[in-house]
């Protein structure tokens, strides 16, 4: 219990402003590196997902529709639902804000 291999995080930054989200993401990254943690990170906030995740699974109605390395999916999503999610999250410059 004191040294978990896996931590489940379900929308851990959803009610936080972007400044605090950035701090939480930095803390999670540091803890992951220091302790060799694996996170199962559940979120609708693609900017936070992109900033934290190495691998990504996209689900629709409880079914996996796409999976792969995070940056590869952001660069070239194959499934229409994944593309719709990413398009809905775009900022004016065409890139997602990762809080960095």
GIPE-V869342 format. One record per residue. N is the residue number from 1. RES is the residue in one letter. NEAR is the number of other ideal C-beta (glycine too) atoms within 10 Angstrom. Layout:
N:RES:NEAR + N:RES:NEAR
This chain:
1:X:3 + 2:X:3 + 3:X:7 + 4:X:10 + 5:X:8 + 6:X:8 + 7:X:15 + 8:X:10 + 9:X:14 + 10:X:9 + 11:X:12 + 12:X:20 + 13:X:24 + 14:X:12 + 15:X:8 + 16:X:14 + 17:X:8 + 18:X:13 + 19:X:9 + 20:X:12 + 21:X:21 + 22:X:18 + 23:X:13 + 24:X:17 + 25:X:20 + 26:X:14 + 27:X:10 + 28:X:20 + 29:X:14 + 30:X:10 + 31:X:13 + 32:X:15 + 33:X:9 + 34:X:8 + 35:X:11 + 36:X:9 + 37:X:15 + 38:X:11 + 39:X:17 + 40:X:10 + 41:X:19 + 42:X:14 + 43:X:16 + 44:X:10 + 45:X:19 + 46:X:22 + 47:X:20 + 48:X:26 + 49:X:22 + 50:X:20 + 51:X:21 + 52:X:24 + 53:X:17 + 54:X:10 + 55:X:10 + 56:X:20 + 57:X:13 + 58:X:21 + 59:X:12 + 60:X:14 + 61:X:6 + 62:X:5 + 63:X:8 + 64:X:10 + 65:X:16 + 66:X:18 + 67:X:13 + 68:X:16 + 69:X:12 + 70:X:16 + 71:X:12 + 72:X:12 + 73:X:23 + 74:X:18 + 75:X:8 + 76:X:10 + 77:X:20 + 78:X:12 + 79:X:15 + 80:X:11 + 81:X:15 + 82:X:21 + 83:X:15 + 84:X:12 + 85:X:18 + 86:X:16 + 87:X:9 + 88:X:8 + 89:X:16 + 90:X:12 + 91:X:9 + 92:X:5 + 93:X:7 + 94:X:6 + 95:X:11 + 96:X:18 + 97:X:16 + 98:X:15 + 99:X:20 + 100:X:8
